[in-house]
Amino acid sequence: MALTFVLDPPVDRHLHDGVLGLWTDVTNAGGAVGFVPPVTPDDIRPQWREHQAALEAGRMRLLAGFEPDGTVAATAFITFNTHRLMTHWVWLYTVMVHPRHHGKGYGRALLAACEDAVRGLDDGEGGRIEAIRLTCRGGLGLERFYASCGYKEIGRAPDAIRLGEGEYRDDILMLLPLN
């Protein structure tokens, strides 16, 4: 079974609830997607609303991966730069695959679908997008996964992420050139 990836699916009730559930499940399984477990959908909802506002304003695009039955199983949010000297690259945020699908190659498929989607976008200035950046939380091996997908580590801020009292992780900056 493979996922079907859709760029800019309609944000209806099904997608809304699916993303909220996915984000909650990924966080509670230890995923590094902006929260520390345990969380409930109510904890995630304000951040999801911020993402929705950015989608509606055109500052962000959503790539969602769906199971054959329509269940939301993966997401990545593509965010445009507004600085006039940086419109040639985009950020990936909230890159998630449901924990029940880990080890099936869906993360790799999601990143490949992101790359394909970004290659089809323009930079808002009539040019093309030349690179994708993302950050990941240290201590989980995520940088090795992203490196295996072609991303290069280009920076690291030690102890920049505070998970709790006395518990810190590095914030790792990764880049995928699209040349």
C-alpha positions as CSV (number, residue, x, y, z in Angstrom):
1,M,0.0,0.0,0.0
2,A,1.4,3.4,-1.0
3,L,0.3,6.9,0.0
4,T,-1.2,9.3,-2.5
5,F,0.3,12.7,-2.1
6,V,-1.8,15.8,-2.8
7,L,-0.5,19.4,-2.9
8,D,-3.1,21.9,-1.5
9,P,-5.9,19.5,-0.7
10,P,-9.1,21.3,0.4
11,V,-9.0,22.1,4.1
12,D,-12.4,20.5,4.9
13,R,-13.5,18.9,8.1
14,H,-11.9,15.6,7.1
15,L,-8.5,17.1,6.5
16,H,-8.7,19.3,9.5
17,D,-9.4,16.4,11.9
18,G,-6.9,14.2,10.0
19,V,-4.0,16.6,10.4
20,L,-4.9,17.3,14.0
21,G,-5.0,13.6,14.8
22,L,-1.8,12.9,12.9
23,W,0.0,15.7,14.7
24,T,-1.2,14.5,18.1
25,D,-0.3,10.8,17.4
26,V,3.2,11.8,16.0
27,T,3.9,14.0,19.0
28,N,2.7,11.3,21.5
29,A,5.0,8.7,19.8
30,G,8.0,11.0,20.4
31,G,8.0,12.8,17.1
32,A,9.9,16.1,16.9
33,V,7.1,18.3,15.5
34,G,7.0,21.2,17.8
35,F,5.5,19.8,21.0
36,V,6.6,17.5,23.8
37,P,4.3,14.6,24.8
38,P,1.8,14.0,26.1
39,V,-0.5,16.2,24.1
40,T,-4.1,16.3,23.2
41,P,-5.7,17.7,20.0
42,D,-6.6,20.8,22.0
43,D,-2.9,21.4,22.7
44,I,-2.1,21.2,19.0
45,R,-5.2,23.1,17.6
46,P,-3.7,26.7,18.1
47,Q,-0.6,25.8,16.0
48,W,-2.8,24.1,13.4
49,R,-4.9,27.2,13.2
50,E,-1.8,29.3,12.6
51,H,-0.8,26.9,9.8
52,Q,-4.3,27.2,8.3
53,A,-4.1,31.0,8.4
54,A,-0.8,30.9,6.5
55,L,-2.4,28.5,4.0
56,E,-5.3,30.8,3.4
57,A,-3.0,33.8,3.0
58,G,-0.8,31.9,0.4
59,R,2.3,32.0,2.6
60,M,2.3,28.3,3.0
61,R,1.3,25.2,1.0
62,L,0.3,21.8,2.4
63,L,1.5,18.5,0.9
64,A,-0.6,15.7,2.5
65,G,-0.2,11.9,2.1
66,F,-3.4,9.9,2.1
67,E,-4.0,6.2,2.7
68,P,-6.3,4.5,0.2
69,D,-9.2,4.9,2.5
70,G,-8.6,8.7,2.7
71,T,-6.9,8.8,6.1
72,V,-4.3,11.5,6.5
73,A,-1.0,9.6,7.1
74,A,1.6,12.2,6.3
75,T,2.2,16.0,5.9
76,A,4.7,18.6,5.1
77,F,4.1,22.3,5.0
78,I,6.0,24.3,2.4
79,T,6.6,27.9,3.5
80,F,7.6,30.7,1.2
81,N,10.2,33.4,2.2
82,T,9.0,37.0,2.2
83,H,12.4,38.6,2.3
84,R,13.1,39.8,-1.3
85,L,16.7,38.4,-1.2
86,M,15.5,34.9,-0.1
87,T,12.5,34.1,-2.3
88,H,14.6,31.5,-4.2
89,W,14.3,28.9,-1.3
90,V,11.5,27.5,0.8
91,W,11.2,26.0,4.3
92,L,9.6,22.6,5.1
93,Y,7.8,22.5,8.4
94,T,5.9,19.9,10.4
95,V,7.1,17.0,8.3
96,M,5.2,14.0,9.7
97,V,4.4,10.4,8.9
98,H,2.0,8.5,11.2
99,P,4.0,6.2,13.5
100,R,2.1,3.1,12.3
101,H,3.8,3.6,8.9
102,H,7.4,4.1,10.1
103,G,9.9,1.8,8.4
104,K,7.7,1.5,5.2
105,G,9.6,4.2,3.2
106,Y,6.8,6.7,3.5
107,G,9.1,9.4,5.0
108,R,11.4,9.1,1.9
109,A,8.3,9.1,-0.4
110,L,7.0,12.3,1.4
111,L,10.3,14.1,1.0
112,A,10.5,13.1,-2.7
113,A,6.9,14.3,-3.2
114,C,7.9,17.6,-1.5
115,E,10.9,18.0,-3.8
116,D,8.7,17.4,-6.8
117,A,6.1,19.8,-5.6
118,V,8.7,22.5,-4.9
119,R,10.3,22.1,-8.3
120,G,6.9,23.0,-9.7
121,L,6.6,26.3,-7.8
122,D,7.9,29.7,-8.7
123,D,9.5,32.0,-6.3
124,G,7.0,34.8,-6.7
125,E,9.5,36.9,-8.6
126,G,9.2,34.9,-11.8
127,G,12.1,32.6,-11.0
128,R,12.2,29.0,-9.7
129,I,12.8,27.7,-6.2
130,E,16.4,26.7,-5.9
131,A,16.6,25.0,-2.5
132,I,14.6,23.5,0.4
133,R,15.6,24.2,4.0
134,L,14.4,22.5,7.1
135,T,15.4,22.3,10.7
136,C,15.3,19.1,12.8
137,R,15.7,18.3,16.5
138,G,19.0,16.8,17.5
139,G,19.2,13.6,19.6
140,L,16.8,11.5,17.5
141,G,19.0,10.7,14.4
142,L,16.7,12.8,12.1
143,E,19.7,14.5,10.5
144,R,20.9,11.1,9.3
145,F,17.6,10.3,7.8
146,Y,17.4,13.7,6.0
147,A,21.0,13.3,4.9
148,S,20.1,9.9,3.4
149,C,17.4,11.8,1.4
150,G,20.0,14.3,0.0
151,Y,19.9,17.1,2.6
152,K,23.1,18.5,3.9
153,E,23.7,19.8,7.4
154,I,24.6,23.4,7.0
155,G,24.3,24.6,10.6
156,R,23.7,23.6,14.2
157,A,22.6,25.7,17.2
158,P,23.6,23.8,20.3
159,D,20.9,23.4,23.0
160,A,18.6,25.8,21.1
161,I,15.5,23.6,21.8
162,R,14.3,23.3,25.4
163,L,12.1,20.3,25.9
164,G,11.9,20.8,29.6
165,E,13.8,21.8,32.7
166,G,17.4,20.9,32.0
167,E,16.6,19.0,28.8
168,Y,18.0,20.6,25.6
169,R,18.5,19.5,22.0
170,D,20.4,21.0,19.1
171,D,18.5,22.7,16.3
172,I,20.0,21.4,13.1
173,L,19.7,23.3,9.8
174,M,19.5,21.1,6.7
175,L,19.5,22.1,3.0
176,L,18.5,20.4,-0.2
177,P,19.8,22.2,-3.4
178,L,17.5,21.7,-6.3
179,N,20.0,22.2,-9.2
